[in-house]
């Protein structure tokens, strides 16, 4: 589904992973924000020792999550 891997963006995101920094991806609809996160997720899941949770709020199975307490 995610065909283009934008290495420069991934490098910028990865340097903040594991730090006390919140990264926000913003942009128009359908420019690849979700795909970028899926690529990061797949890379981190392939590394041993990582605990990765991906919540897609567009799927109904996650409708019960309304706030941080629900997580």
C-alpha positions in Angstrom: 0.0 0.0 0.0 2.8 2.4 0.8 4.9 2.4 -2.2 7.3 5.4 -1.8 9.8 5.3 1.1 10.9 8.8 1.8 14.2 8.1 3.6 14.9 11.8 4.5 11.6 12.0 6.3 12.1 8.7 8.0 15.6 9.8 9.2 14.1 12.9 10.7 11.4 11.0 12.5 13.7 8.2 13.8 16.1 10.6 15.6 13.2 11.5 18.0 11.9 8.0 18.6 12.6 6.9 22.2 13.0 10.4 23.4 10.6 12.6 25.4 9.5 14.4 22.3 6.1 14.3 20.6 6.2 14.2 16.9 3.2 15.5 14.9 2.8 14.8 11.2 0.6 17.3 9.5 -0.4 17.8 5.9 -3.2 17.7 3.5 -5.3 14.6 3.1 -3.8 11.7 1.2 -0.2 12.9 1.2 1.2 9.9 3.0 1.1 10.7 6.8 -0.4 7.4 7.7 1.9 5.5 5.3 4.9 7.2 6.9 3.7 6.0 10.3 3.1 2.5 9.0 6.6 2.3 7.5 8.1 3.4 10.9 5.9 0.8 12.7 7.0 -2.0 10.3 10.7 -1.1 10.8 10.3 -1.0 14.6 8.3 -4.3 14.7 11.1 -6.0 12.8 13.7 -4.9 15.4 13.7 -7.3 18.4 12.8 -5.9 21.8 10.4 -3.2 20.5 6.8 -3.0 21.7 4.8 -1.3 19.0 1.2 -0.5 19.1 -0.6 1.1 16.1 -4.1 2.4 16.6 -6.0 3.4 13.5 -8.8 5.7 14.7 -10.5 5.3 11.3 -11.3 1.7 12.1 -14.4 0.9 14.2 -12.5 -1.5 16.5 -10.9 1.5 18.2 -14.0 3.6 18.6 -14.0 2.8 22.3 -10.8 4.8 22.8 -11.9 8.3 23.6 -9.1 9.6 25.9 -5.8 8.7 27.3 -7.4 6.7 30.1 -9.0 4.4 27.6 -5.6 3.6 26.2 
